[in-house]
Amino acid sequence: MSQYILAIDQGTTSSRAIIFNRYGESISQHQIDLSQFFPEPGWVEQDPEEIWHNTVECCREAIRKSPLSAKDIAAVGITNQRETTIIWDKKTGKPISRAIVWQDRRSADICRALAELPISSVVQEKTGLLLDPYFSATKIIWLLENIFQAREQAEKGELAFGTVDTFLLWRLTEGKAHITDATNASRTLLFNIKTQEWDEELLQAFHIPRSLLPEVYDSSAYFGDMSESILGKKIPITGIAGDQQAATIGQACFHSGMIKTTYGTGCFMLLNTGSKLIRSTHRLIGTVVYRLKGKVVYGLEGSIFSAGATIKWLRDALKLIKSAVETETLSKCVQDTGGVYFVPGFTGLGAPYWDPDARGAILGLTRDSGIEHIARAALEAVCFQTRDLLEAMQMDSPTHLEIMRVDGGMVANNWMLQFLSDILKIEVQRPLCYETTALGAAYLAGLEAGIYQSLDEISALWQMDAQFTPHVLEPDCDILYAGWKRAVSRVLTTSSA
């Protein structure tokens, strides 16, 4: 029996494919950057066709770079940027518009209008989520209301909606499978995470036709076969999960009380709460971490919209740095930021503020402020936002959190992880494999394919690369964090302040 798994990791800024062996070791990979479009302030779009073509090319190149052929691949797993919304024609497979990315805030007015309706009182109870442009439902509404004939076609059952996993699955199976998994469904504002079904009351209130929506499967299941035209052989697709849930699986956070934070384009903290769904009173969200054999494991999540995106902005827009790795060197060049605080509210602020109208700011600049102070302030902002999430999480959950596992591209920065440990006052653990998102998709696919027999078997494969423990005195960290809170207060809009 083949022991190799192809993981498709379709993220916000790139598409990649990684081939793993059964021990979770990467055999080969290929990555292609993905374009983003910003047609208006707060709008973020992508081309679904570019997503598709890049994904196929990554799969082919990963095979070409490896000593394997398609016949050696036992299964395919998919993980994806969540909430990003695509609607396409069921007959032609052609998208009716660009994808509306999870960061996009254009549906803020729709959210405000829905907040005035009676349905708003049950949204969190049913979905675990808050009424915010972040989630898919109001993006769907916007498309149906603003794309020519979209509403009419949707009512006739001619259109299909999907998050990126569903769109890729449709294309990979040549239109045979219109399916998502429970983790991605739980990010739409339309899925009842207690009953594990699309909620008719929400669909009616939001005027979204049921025919648009995919079927919902477990995260580890047979979703269909990758077409022979992709790699020259049909390969079963047996695992799907949204990127943060996949990272949680890749980090082997299988027990209640385990927590991971991923630092990619955004920053996402996810706490495993087991069979208990916690209704946050501190503006976090309840979500599905995974569903296996019909059994649901819930989590508590906090989302930050700009983490790596902040560093990318320093590089691409301001051109203060040539590469992300420079931020570590620059941060070490100075004792502190000189009072500079960077609030990266480019597309609003996520948890626990949920202010779609907030915008970014660099505060505390003086004539002595230099590139190194701004670069350090950008990294510190990621850590301060993480503390925002952790404090809210500890108020919502009775679990005493002492260790946090981290992953994503930014965790290669040792300076940032040490500052993170200091600010959070807990131990931070970095795994040997940074690509935990793709790894989680591979593990899910391997479970269904019979490569793994249990979560315990997967958990035994997790290895630590480095750990960071608090070094700085607690009062000093609290003073720095208080300055961050004051800086945030300067950018919050009146409705959120």
Secondary structure, DSSP 8 states (H G I E B T S, - for coil): ---EEEEEEE-SSEEEEEEE-TTS-EEEEEEEE---B-SSTT--EE-HHHHHHHHHHHHHHHHHHSS--GGGEEEEEEEE-SS-BEEEETTT--BSS-EE-TT--TTHHHHHHHHTSGGGGTHHHHHS--S-TTSHHHHHHHHHHHSTTHHHHHHTT-EEEE-HHHHHHHHHTTTS--EEEHHHHTTSS-EETTTTEE-HHHHHHHT--GGGS-EEE-SEEEEEEE-HHHHSS-EEEEEEEEHHHHHHHHTT--STT-EEEEESSSEEEEEEEET-----SSS-EEEEEEEETTEEEEEEEEEES-SHHHHHHHHHTS-S-SSTTHHHHHHHTSSS-TT-EEE--TT-B-TTT-BTT---EEES--TT--HHHHHHHHHHHHHHHHHHHHHHHHHH------EEEEESGGGG-HHHHHHHHHHHTSEEEEES-S-HHHHHHHHHHHHHHTS---HHHHHTT--EEEEE---S-HHHHHHHHHHHHHHHHHHS-TTT-
